[in-house]
């Protein structure tokens, strides 16, 4: 349970950091690139079992890490495009509602339990995610549905693959080096994108983007580490864990936005938070 709580805490920290990125006009792509370097370095530094970088490709989880790394960067850009075309609320809802994907696969692939309480709790949690995330803003855009659908599928696929690879290929002592490799691969893809962008429009990297990337990299690394360690707990079914993790992040992030950033908190948001808590309780009991 402690690893799940830490995963929720560090994931919520990412929300706070990204919020400050907007305040301080941080170049997100550059910060993301530095963040991947930091997380990659931490993964190898804290690894319980040392593996030469030249032999990483020989590990049984490498192909999965390669695909996940590319997916990390791709979904980041889909998220950015969705926010621009459809608005922040739609982006938030599509990303967080994706919890249904690993939940369904957990039940299908691992024969996880299906009880009345669990079904009610998951449905309640999904409704809560929508109510907690929706913002009543007149300026919200109405773009194509393709981008939110891609974000929904992509985000859910990341969680599902993370569970599958952890379950079948990652040894307990390789969690850190697997996570570091994952971030390193994502960093390589981000680097190429950054080079292409720089060729089109030259601009200095900027010290504040480097500092922002370092600040982002530490909690980003631990959010993945603690999530994987939580998934290793046999007392938690993945469908239960992902529901609790994602919905709790929504609740805590919403409360942080309310109390620290003075964001508007509608009746829908309040109902969503209450339903989220009830949903988490039901899923946990089930």
Kinemage of the C-alpha trace (Angstrom):
@kinemage 1
@onewidth
@group {chain A} dominant
@subgroup {mainchain}
@vectorlist {calphas} color= white
{ca unk a 1} P 0.000 0.000 0.000
{ca unk a 2} L 2.883 2.384 0.774
{ca unk a 3} L 4.183 2.115 -2.818
{ca unk a 4} L 0.730 2.930 -4.194
{ca unk a 5} L 0.463 5.989 -1.935
{ca unk a 6} L 3.942 7.149 -2.992
{ca unk a 7} L 3.037 6.666 -6.676
{ca unk a 8} L -0.056 8.852 -6.186
{ca unk a 9} L 1.999 11.467 -4.318
{ca unk a 10} L 4.744 11.744 -6.958
{ca unk a 11} L 2.280 11.641 -9.866
{ca unk a 12} L 0.382 14.523 -8.284
{ca unk a 13} L 3.720 16.317 -7.934
{ca unk a 14} L 4.048 16.151 -11.724
{ca unk a 15} L 0.743 18.004 -12.021
{ca unk a 16} L 2.035 20.771 -9.764
{ca unk a 17} L 5.321 21.046 -11.689
{ca unk a 18} L 3.562 21.266 -15.062
{ca unk a 19} L 1.356 23.963 -13.602
{ca unk a 20} L 4.440 26.012 -12.752
{ca unk a 21} L 5.815 25.364 -16.258
{ca unk a 22} L 2.969 27.479 -17.590
{ca unk a 23} L 3.550 30.196 -14.996
{ca unk a 24} L 7.287 30.475 -15.729
{ca unk a 25} L 6.959 30.016 -19.529
{ca unk a 26} L 9.024 26.828 -19.665
{ca unk a 27} L 9.656 25.196 -23.056
{ca unk a 28} L 7.944 21.879 -22.303
{ca unk a 29} L 9.740 19.810 -24.979
{ca unk a 30} L 13.182 20.907 -23.774
{ca unk a 31} L 12.257 20.301 -20.139
{ca unk a 32} L 10.823 16.899 -21.035
{ca unk a 33} L 14.068 15.959 -22.800
{ca unk a 34} L 16.191 16.937 -19.768
{ca unk a 35} L 13.703 15.141 -17.516
{ca unk a 36} L 14.269 11.911 -19.458
{ca unk a 37} L 18.048 12.237 -19.080
{ca unk a 38} L 17.674 12.739 -15.315
{ca unk a 39} L 15.286 9.801 -14.918
{ca unk a 40} L 17.522 7.596 -17.095
{ca unk a 41} L 20.578 8.480 -14.973
{ca unk a 42} L 18.706 7.796 -11.724
{ca unk a 43} L 17.551 4.422 -13.028
{ca unk a 44} L 21.124 3.249 -13.615
{ca unk a 45} L 22.536 4.913 -10.504
{ca unk a 46} L 20.028 3.261 -8.135
{ca unk a 47} L 19.961 -0.100 -9.951
{ca unk a 48} L 20.301 -3.118 -7.660
{ca unk a 49} L 21.955 -5.097 -10.453
{ca unk a 50} L 24.463 -3.383 -12.729
{ca unk a 51} L 24.095 -4.051 -16.455
{ca unk a 52} L 26.448 -2.451 -19.037
{ca unk a 53} L 24.551 -0.040 -21.287
{ca unk a 54} L 25.942 -1.938 -24.303
{ca unk a 55} L 24.080 -5.056 -23.094
{ca unk a 56} L 20.707 -3.460 -22.391
{ca unk a 57} L 19.322 -4.648 -25.727
{ca unk a 58} L 19.925 -8.269 -24.600
{ca unk a 59} L 17.476 -7.969 -21.689
{ca unk a 60} L 14.108 -9.764 -22.097
{ca unk a 61} L 12.194 -6.536 -21.430
{ca unk a 62} L 14.133 -4.365 -23.919
{ca unk a 63} L 11.711 -4.642 -26.872
{ca unk a 64} L 8.838 -3.720 -24.560
{ca unk a 65} L 10.803 -0.773 -23.166
{ca unk a 66} L 11.616 0.340 -26.727
{ca unk a 67} L 7.941 0.404 -27.687
{ca unk a 68} L 6.894 2.045 -24.412
{ca unk a 69} L 9.602 4.723 -24.742
{ca unk a 70} L 8.338 5.669 -28.201
{ca unk a 71} L 4.761 5.600 -26.902
{ca unk a 72} L 5.676 7.914 -23.999
{ca unk a 73} L 6.836 10.644 -26.384
{ca unk a 74} L 4.030 10.055 -28.909
{ca unk a 75} L 1.293 10.352 -26.297
{ca unk a 76} L 2.951 13.491 -24.940
{ca unk a 77} L 2.516 15.133 -28.339
{ca unk a 78} L -1.013 13.775 -28.777
{ca unk a 79} L -1.802 15.271 -25.364
{ca unk a 80} L -0.415 18.650 -26.423
{ca unk a 81} L -2.344 18.584 -29.724
{ca unk a 82} L -5.563 17.543 -27.963
{ca unk a 83} L -5.215 20.446 -25.522
{ca unk a 84} L -4.780 22.859 -28.444
{ca unk a 85} L -7.577 21.451 -30.607
{ca unk a 86} L -10.151 20.285 -28.042
{ca unk a 87} L -9.290 22.134 -24.850
{ca unk a 88} L -7.747 21.280 -21.497
{ca unk a 89} L -10.850 19.645 -19.980
{ca unk a 90} L -11.288 17.170 -22.840
{ca unk a 91} L -7.551 16.327 -22.646
{ca unk a 92} L -7.712 15.718 -18.907
{ca unk a 93} L -10.832 13.555 -19.126
{ca unk a 94} L -9.586 11.473 -22.090
{ca unk a 95} L -6.255 10.804 -20.383
{ca unk a 96} L -7.691 9.865 -17.011
{ca unk a 97} L -10.692 7.851 -18.251
{ca unk a 98} L -8.159 5.579 -20.010
{ca unk a 99} L -7.939 3.650 -16.734
{ca unk a 100} L -10.730 1.474 -18.153
{ca unk a 101} L -8.233 -0.069 -20.648
{ca unk a 102} L -5.841 -1.697 -18.107
{ca unk a 103} L -8.826 -2.604 -15.918
{ca unk a 104} L -10.485 -4.549 -18.752
{ca unk a 105} L -7.211 -6.210 -19.783
{ca unk a 106} L -6.476 -7.104 -16.150
{ca unk a 107} L -9.767 -8.973 -15.960
{ca unk a 108} L -9.245 -10.678 -19.363
{ca unk a 109} L -5.510 -11.509 -19.210
{ca unk a 110} L -5.115 -12.324 -15.521
{ca unk a 111} L -8.599 -13.631 -14.709
{ca unk a 112} L -9.011 -10.994 -12.027
{ca unk a 113} L -12.172 -10.998 -9.965
{ca unk a 114} L -15.439 -9.437 -11.130
{ca unk a 115} L -17.843 -8.673 -8.292
{ca unk a 116} L -20.897 -6.449 -8.083
{ca unk a 117} L -19.153 -4.053 -5.692
{ca unk a 118} L -16.102 -3.849 -7.944
{ca unk a 119} L -18.180 -3.096 -11.051
{ca unk a 120} L -20.183 -0.430 -9.205
{ca unk a 121} L -16.977 1.066 -7.785
{ca unk a 122} L -15.253 1.226 -11.187
{ca unk a 123} L -18.307 2.773 -12.886
{ca unk a 124} L -18.603 5.283 -10.054
{ca unk a 125} L -14.876 6.053 -10.339
{ca unk a 126} L -15.149 6.672 -14.096
{ca unk a 127} L -18.097 9.040 -13.627
{ca unk a 128} L -16.132 10.734 -10.847
{ca unk a 129} L -13.123 11.244 -13.136
{ca unk a 130} L -15.358 13.043 -15.634
{ca unk a 131} L -17.099 15.203 -13.032
{ca unk a 132} L -13.833 16.088 -11.271
{ca unk a 133} L -12.046 17.027 -14.493
{ca unk a 134} L -14.706 18.918 -16.442
{ca unk a 135} L -14.371 22.688 -16.441
{ca unk a 136} L -17.221 25.016 -17.244
{ca unk a 137} L -15.295 27.289 -19.573
{ca unk a 138} L -16.976 29.096 -22.456
{ca unk a 139} L -13.663 29.286 -24.330
{ca unk a 140} L -13.364 25.477 -24.522
{ca unk a 141} L -12.880 24.331 -28.113
{ca unk a 142} L -14.771 21.674 -30.088
{ca unk a 143} L -12.155 19.861 -32.158
{ca unk a 144} L -12.117 16.465 -33.848
{ca unk a 145} L -12.820 13.369 -31.736
{ca unk a 146} L -9.824 11.552 -33.244
{ca unk a 147} L -7.247 13.125 -30.924
{ca unk a 148} L -9.105 12.420 -27.624
{ca unk a 149} L -9.700 8.839 -28.810
{ca unk a 150} L -5.986 8.397 -29.604
{ca unk a 151} L -5.083 9.858 -26.197
{ca unk a 152} L -7.558 7.528 -24.468
{ca unk a 153} L -6.222 4.421 -26.231
{ca unk a 154} L -2.555 5.475 -25.949
{ca unk a 155} L -2.660 6.292 -22.228
{ca unk a 156} L -4.507 3.063 -21.479
{ca unk a 157} L -2.048 1.066 -23.591
{ca unk a 158} L 0.905 2.474 -21.630
{ca unk a 159} L -0.563 1.290 -18.312
{ca unk a 160} L -1.559 -2.085 -19.768
{ca unk a 161} L 1.868 -2.757 -21.320
{ca unk a 162} L 3.642 -1.592 -18.181
{ca unk a 163} L 1.748 -4.216 -16.182
{ca unk a 164} L 2.287 -6.936 -18.812
{ca unk a 165} L 6.053 -6.343 -19.135
{ca unk a 166} L 6.502 -6.047 -15.362
{ca unk a 167} L 4.546 -9.254 -14.804
{ca unk a 168} L 6.359 -11.353 -17.407
{ca unk a 169} L 9.841 -9.947 -17.991
{ca unk a 170} L 11.087 -7.619 -15.233
{ca unk a 171} L 12.767 -9.190 -12.205
{ca unk a 172} L 12.381 -7.434 -8.844
{ca unk a 173} L 16.031 -6.330 -8.853
{ca unk a 174} L 15.695 -4.895 -12.397
{ca unk a 175} L 12.849 -2.445 -11.715
{ca unk a 176} L 15.147 0.590 -11.494
{ca unk a 177} L 17.260 -0.241 -14.545
{ca unk a 178} L 14.127 -1.111 -16.577
{ca unk a 179} L 12.573 2.236 -15.656
{ca unk a 180} L 15.826 4.052 -16.422
{ca unk a 181} L 16.052 2.348 -19.819
{ca unk a 182} L 12.445 3.270 -20.503
{ca unk a 183} L 13.196 6.939 -19.882
{ca unk a 184} L 16.475 6.729 -21.807
{ca unk a 185} L 14.703 5.384 -24.902
{ca unk a 186} L 12.024 8.084 -24.588
{ca unk a 187} L 14.859 10.621 -24.298
{ca unk a 188} L 16.407 9.442 -27.582
{ca unk a 189} L 13.092 9.926 -29.407
{ca unk a 190} L 12.615 13.319 -27.742
{ca unk a 191} L 16.150 14.319 -28.808
{ca unk a 192} L 15.439 13.667 -32.492
{ca unk a 193} L 12.195 15.628 -32.293
{ca unk a 194} L 14.060 18.464 -30.565
{ca unk a 195} L 16.760 18.478 -33.283
{ca unk a 196} L 14.146 18.689 -36.042
{ca unk a 197} L 12.369 21.495 -34.222
{ca unk a 198} L 15.675 23.372 -33.689
{ca unk a 199} L 16.576 23.094 -37.380
{ca unk a 200} L 13.240 24.655 -38.307
{ca unk a 201} L 13.532 27.404 -35.702
{ca unk a 202} L 16.847 28.049 -33.955
{ca unk a 203} L 16.692 29.089 -30.308
{ca unk a 204} L 18.954 28.791 -27.258
{ca unk a 205} L 18.240 25.886 -24.923
{ca unk a 206} L 17.869 28.131 -21.864
{ca unk a 207} L 19.060 27.468 -18.313
{ca unk a 208} L 15.554 27.637 -16.881
{ca unk a 209} L 14.468 24.756 -19.159
{ca unk a 210} L 17.367 22.645 -17.870
{ca unk a 211} L 16.508 23.406 -14.237
{ca unk a 212} L 12.819 22.703 -14.931
{ca unk a 213} L 13.739 19.367 -16.541
{ca unk a 214} L 15.818 18.334 -13.529
{ca unk a 215} L 12.984 19.245 -11.149
{ca unk a 216} L 10.541 17.224 -13.294
{ca unk a 217} L 12.838 14.212 -13.735
{ca unk a 218} L 13.071 13.214 -10.070
{ca unk a 219} L 9.327 12.800 -9.311
{ca unk a 220} L 8.739 11.370 -12.804
{ca unk a 221} L 11.289 8.616 -12.123
{ca unk a 222} L 9.790 7.777 -8.736
{ca unk a 223} L 6.195 7.855 -10.009
{ca unk a 224} L 7.040 4.965 -12.372
{ca unk a 225} L 9.239 3.127 -9.870
{ca unk a 226} L 6.589 3.125 -7.146
{ca unk a 227} L 3.820 2.196 -9.601
{ca unk a 228} L 5.797 -0.848 -10.781
{ca unk a 229} L 6.600 -1.830 -7.191
{ca unk a 230} L 2.902 -1.496 -6.320
{ca unk a 231} L 2.059 -3.754 -9.290
{ca unk a 232} L 4.454 -6.374 -7.873
{ca unk a 233} L 2.252 -6.662 -4.785
{ca unk a 234} L 0.283 -9.901 -5.277
{ca unk a 235} L -2.354 -8.745 -2.773
{ca unk a 236} L -3.509 -6.089 -5.278
{ca unk a 237} L -5.191 -6.998 -8.554
{ca unk a 238} L -4.075 -4.649 -11.344
{ca unk a 239} L -7.685 -3.659 -12.122
{ca unk a 240} L -8.093 -2.544 -8.512
{ca unk a 241} L -4.698 -0.870 -8.321
{ca unk a 242} L -5.036 1.158 -11.541
{ca unk a 243} L -8.517 2.314 -10.553
{ca unk a 244} L -7.369 3.475 -7.115
{ca unk a 245} L -4.157 5.025 -8.509
{ca unk a 246} L -5.734 7.018 -11.349
{ca unk a 247} L -8.816 8.166 -9.465
{ca unk a 248} L -6.798 9.144 -6.385
{ca unk a 249} L -4.483 11.227 -8.590
{ca unk a 250} L -7.561 12.995 -10.011
{ca unk a 251} L -8.883 13.735 -6.512
{ca unk a 252} L -5.574 14.934 -5.065
{ca unk a 253} L -4.739 16.987 -8.187
{ca unk a 254} L -8.182 18.601 -8.078
{ca unk a 255} L -7.760 19.488 -4.399
{ca unk a 256} L -4.244 20.862 -5.039
{ca unk a 257} L -5.638 22.996 -7.848
{ca unk a 258} L -8.380 24.258 -5.554
{ca unk a 259} L -6.295 25.108 -2.488
{ca unk a 260} L -2.910 26.055 -3.986
{ca unk a 261} L -3.798 27.531 -7.375
{ca unk a 262} L -7.249 28.878 -6.497
{ca unk a 263} L -8.857 27.126 -9.453
{ca unk a 264} L -12.622 27.308 -9.833
{ca unk a 265} L -14.399 24.411 -8.160
{ca unk a 266} L -17.892 23.770 -9.538
{ca unk a 267} L -20.708 21.687 -8.067
{ca unk a 268} L -19.843 18.966 -10.602
{ca unk a 269} L -16.239 18.921 -9.363
{ca unk a 270} L -17.362 18.600 -5.725
{ca unk a 271} L -19.744 15.759 -6.560
{ca unk a 272} L -16.950 14.121 -8.577
{ca unk a 273} L -14.514 14.183 -5.654
{ca unk a 274} L -17.087 12.631 -3.296
{ca unk a 275} L -17.972 9.958 -5.870
{ca unk a 276} L -14.277 9.261 -6.457
{ca unk a 277} L -13.676 8.619 -2.770
{ca unk a 278} L -16.737 6.330 -2.576
{ca unk a 279} L -15.597 4.536 -5.748
{ca unk a 280} L -12.123 3.950 -4.303
{ca unk a 281} L -13.645 2.577 -1.072
{ca unk a 282} L -15.928 0.182 -2.986
{ca unk a 283} L -13.125 -1.090 -5.266
{ca unk a 284} L -10.813 -1.567 -2.262
{ca unk a 285} L -13.466 -3.476 -0.294
{ca unk a 286} L -14.264 -5.626 -3.352
